[in-house]
Amino acid sequence: MPLLPRVDEMYVDENRVGETLPGQDFGSRVELALAATNHLFNTRNSTRYVAQVLQGVNAVATKIDRTTRPFTGVGPAEMKARIGAVDLDQPLPDTAAALEELETVYLRDAIYFHDAKYAAHLNCPVVIPALVGEAILSAVNSSMDTWDQSAGATMIERRLIDWTAERLQLGAAADGVFTSGGSQSNLQALLIARNHAVAGLRQEPANAGLRLPAMLEKLRIFTSADSHFSIQKSASMLGMGFDAVISVPCADDHRMDPAALAEAMAETHDAGLVPTAVVATAGTTDFGAVDPLADLAALARAYGAWFHVDAAYGGGLMVSGRYRHLLEGARLADSVTVDFHKTFFQPVSSSALLVRDRAMLQHVTYYADYLNPESAALAEVPNQVDKSIQTTRRFDALKLWLTLRIMGADAIGALFDEAIDLAARVGSVLAADDDFELAAAPQLSTLVFRYRPRVAGSEPTDAVSDAHGRLSEDEADALNPAIRAAVFASGQAVVAGTKVAGRHYLKFTLLNAEATLGDVSSIIELLRRTGAQLLASDSASPSTSEVFG
Ligand SMILES: Cc1ncc(COP(=O)(O)O)c(C=O)c1O
């Protein structure tokens, strides 16, 4: 393996060093620029590129080899001080020195999602074929806006969009575009739904001459109380306001209740407002619930509303060997969000928005003379910028491409299936454990639960226990976030927290096919031990607010 040349060995063209313009002393600046060209990724520096990237890759591989827990437990104040002490105006002598420094400012204390004791948010361990793609796409640095910045990359992205749409059975007219994540995919879906509704309103004589803000006032979006907050945020960014989103109650299984949706849509319609979109979730963030898609699609259709399926989490079901049927109703959608960086085990970022009717993407088309003039569209030059709310955009599709070409879709589905099966087994363990309360049976790969043991020696209904001798709701509310913070600070495991009906719970999100029931059971034991210790010492962790607010 070629070694990284040190700065003093770097290539410098002797004929150009010291070149100056008459009467000007540019000598040192020219030398600096010449040395800087050694950092450009080009034909002359390809060996240097390989050597330096290998150093970086080796640093990560060594780190992964030696990682025995998901986190070190470092606090924000210490990291801020350590990073603040770096003099960014004083570069280090070489890559090796920068990587050595990186160990203390990042790698040593990062959160490692590949570790079996990481069970917190919707972060997945990533697959190696996608990492190969990541290295290639950032080095070639294609930009997905226009054909003249991407060429074949555009066709690869298009082919993957078609492949995804076929898996979702969206029909022959489907299309879509890669985005930076589920929030952006949802935003674009609602932008299209909004503009589609406004185009309809403009046809009505009563609205002649009305400006856009006046029309936006009438639009309403329906989504379940358990859906992702990006729906409200999108409505706000789209000028409709947070309160344009009507929160529809869920049944006990945390799936949107179609009867409640029917009632809410009828009320809205009768009030002279416009039911604009129904947003169903295929895999809610907390409970993994898949809404009753066919029932919701029928209601959306009855009111002429857009039907969007947020499958940011559940999208991986499309390649599942065992649970594909759960996503069946997505074929009825007008648009679908899929996050490949969740259940396709891709590195951040990789997401897509799919639409049933490719013409709908024109709601985000804008022709710019310098980039994508209308003449290019008429000449059918393939431009992805016409379909995107971004301009310069990463070639994230390459990661999925290499994943499918090296591993295959079934292998990805098998990884997700393992996580879903593990969650079911953990669900049985927690349900049978008297110290814990499971909020609901797992549906995909999350578990929402809390530590709420019987309180030895205390009288029922006293301050700390309820009528059944269990820790009271209020005590459990104080204790569970403290358990989470203490476990996080220990670095031995990372779990998430959430609220159910205003009460604090803990949450596992399992996406690691190599994690075993034994691994998760040992996290449960750690939570139990920590809870018992905190109860005995009667103190919440002081770091709770520092880390989790
Ligand atoms: C159901 C759902 N939709 C959307 C999102 C947002 O996705 P992203 O974080 O990629 O923006 C999430 C994130 O967890 C999610 O769970």
The ligand as an ORCA input file, in Angstrom:
! r2SCAN-3c Opt
* xyz 0 1
  C     -42.683      7.805      9.814
  C     -41.573      8.766      9.558
  N     -41.699      9.680      8.592
  C     -40.732     10.574      8.326
  C     -39.566     10.590      9.059
  C     -38.504     11.625      8.761
  O     -37.462     11.023      8.090
  P     -36.025     11.738      8.003
  O     -35.483     11.674      9.387
  O     -35.295     10.896      7.023
  O     -36.241     13.132      7.549
  C     -39.384      9.656     10.076
  C     -38.151      9.668     10.873
  O     -37.990      8.933     11.785
  C     -40.409      8.729     10.339
  O     -40.297      7.822     11.312
*
